[in-house]
Amino acid sequence: MQTTRSLDTPARPRRRLAFAALLVAASLGVGAVLLLSRGGIAQAMADELVSHHLRGFAREKPCELDSSDPVVLAQWLEQRLGYAVVVPAMPGAKLLGARLCQLEGDRTAALMYMQDDKPVTVFVPRPGSSAAVAAESLSRGEVRCARAPLGNRICAKTTRQPMLAVAETSETSLAAALEAP
């Protein structure tokens, strides 16, 4: 006598196949999240940094305060932000000035430079902010870089203060600029 299985009884092979499909989907989801990170910087943060960099230099006047004096810029930024800002001396780069921007809702210093005819923005976020955490995640105690959208590079350093630099230049050139004392 032949036994027949009712249609509402789940078949083991189907369960195994469904479970395997679920595992593959979960693995792909984790892989996508890992691929979206850029060497320690989340995709959203990388996109936001590049967007602020490009918008800043697309303006007729990229800086709110035009000055090549790091002391003047540091004082102006500290008055507006409420935290001290180290203005790095970038070898081979001309300091143009500074402006304020928002990274993930937190007011942040943006220092504007020209290096080898390429615009460079150095973001100096408030310590403890999400941008500062992103800089720490990317740099891990030294200057490190990652590829960013639209051919840009993002380099980070956290030795004296968290900083994220964005430019359409080589990682070597941008990293060397951040390594200056």
C-alpha positions in Angstrom: 0.0 0.0 0.0 1.3 3.4 -1.0 1.3 6.2 1.5 0.4 9.6 0.4 1.6 12.8 2.1 -0.8 15.5 2.8 -0.2 18.9 1.1 -0.1 20.7 4.5 2.7 18.5 5.9 6.1 20.3 5.4 8.7 18.3 3.6 12.1 18.0 5.2 14.0 18.8 1.9 12.0 22.0 1.5 12.9 23.1 5.1 16.6 22.4 4.5 16.5 24.3 1.2 14.7 27.2 2.9 17.2 27.2 5.8 20.1 27.1 3.4 18.6 30.0 1.4 18.2 32.0 4.6 21.8 31.4 5.6 23.0 32.5 2.1 20.9 35.6 2.3 22.2 36.4 5.8 25.8 35.9 4.6 25.2 38.2 1.6 23.7 40.8 3.9 26.8 40.7 6.2 29.0 40.8 3.1 27.2 43.8 1.7 27.6 45.7 5.0 31.3 44.8 5.0 31.7 45.9 1.4 30.0 49.2 2.2 32.6 50.0 4.8 35.6 51.8 3.4 38.5 50.7 5.5 36.8 51.6 8.7 34.6 54.4 7.4 30.9 53.6 6.8 29.5 54.3 3.3 27.2 57.0 4.6 30.1 58.8 6.4 32.3 58.6 3.3 29.5 59.9 1.1 28.9 62.8 3.5 32.6 63.8 3.7 33.0 63.8 0.0 29.7 65.7 -0.5 30.8 68.5 2.0 34.2 68.6 0.3 32.8 69.0 -3.2 30.1 71.5 -2.1 32.6 73.6 -0.2 34.8 74.0 -3.2 31.9 74.4 -5.6 31.0 77.7 -3.9 32.1 81.0 -5.3 33.7 81.6 -1.9 34.6 78.2 -0.3 35.6 79.6 3.1 33.6 81.5 5.7 36.9 83.0 6.9 39.7 83.5 4.4 43.0 83.3 6.1 46.3 81.5 5.8 47.1 82.1 9.5 46.6 78.9 11.5 46.3 80.9 14.8 43.5 83.1 13.4 41.6 80.1 12.1 42.0 78.1 15.3 40.7 81.0 17.4 37.8 81.7 15.0 36.8 78.0 14.9 37.1 77.5 18.7 34.8 80.6 19.3 32.1 79.1 17.0 32.4 75.4 17.9 33.4 75.4 21.6 36.3 73.1 21.2 40.0 73.6 20.3 40.9 73.0 16.7 44.4 72.1 15.6 45.1 73.6 12.2 47.7 71.2 10.5 50.6 72.7 8.5 50.4 70.6 5.4 53.7 70.6 3.4 53.2 71.7 -0.2 49.7 72.9 0.5 48.3 76.4 0.7 45.9 77.1 3.6 42.9 79.0 2.2 40.7 79.3 5.3 37.9 77.6 7.2 34.2 77.1 7.3 31.7 75.2 9.5 29.8 72.2 8.3 27.6 69.5 9.8 28.7 65.8 9.9 25.9 63.5 11.0 24.3 66.5 12.7 27.3 67.7 14.6 29.0 71.0 13.9 32.5 70.4 12.6 35.5 72.5 11.5 36.4 72.3 7.8 39.8 73.6 6.8 40.3 74.3 3.1 43.7 73.8 1.3 45.0 73.7 -2.2 47.7 71.0 -2.8 49.2 70.6 -6.2 46.2 72.4 -7.7 43.9 70.0 -6.0 41.4 71.1 -3.4 41.8 69.4 0.0 39.3 69.6 3.0 40.5 68.6 6.4 37.6 68.0 8.8 38.4 68.4 12.5 35.4 67.0 14.3 34.5 67.4 18.0 36.2 64.7 20.1 33.7 61.9 20.8 31.5 62.8 17.8 30.5 60.2 15.3 33.0 61.7 12.8 35.8 61.5 15.4 34.9 57.9 16.0 35.0 57.3 12.2 38.5 58.9 12.1 39.7 56.7 15.0 38.2 53.6 13.3 40.0 54.3 10.0 43.4 55.5 11.4 43.8 53.0 14.3 46.5 55.3 15.7 48.4 56.2 12.5 47.6 57.9 9.2 45.5 55.6 7.1 43.6 56.1 3.9 40.6 54.6 2.0 39.1 55.1 -1.4 36.0 57.3 -1.4 33.3 58.0 -3.9 34.0 60.0 -7.1 37.7 59.2 -7.2 38.5 60.9 -3.9 40.5 59.6 -1.0 39.8 59.9 2.6 42.7 59.8 5.1 42.4 59.9 8.8 44.7 60.7 11.7 44.0 60.8 15.4 47.4 61.4 17.1 46.8 64.9 18.4 43.2 65.4 17.4 40.8 63.4 15.1 41.0 64.6 11.5 39.6 63.4 8.2 41.1 64.7 5.0 39.3 64.4 1.6 40.9 65.1 -1.8 41.0 63.8 -5.3 44.7 63.0 -5.1 46.9 60.0 -4.4 46.7 58.4 -1.0 50.5 58.9 -0.6 50.2 62.7 -1.1 47.2 63.1 1.1 48.6 60.9 3.9 52.0 62.8 3.8 50.0 66.0 4.2 48.4 64.7 7.4 51.6 63.3 8.8 53.1 66.8 9.3 53.3 67.9 12.9 
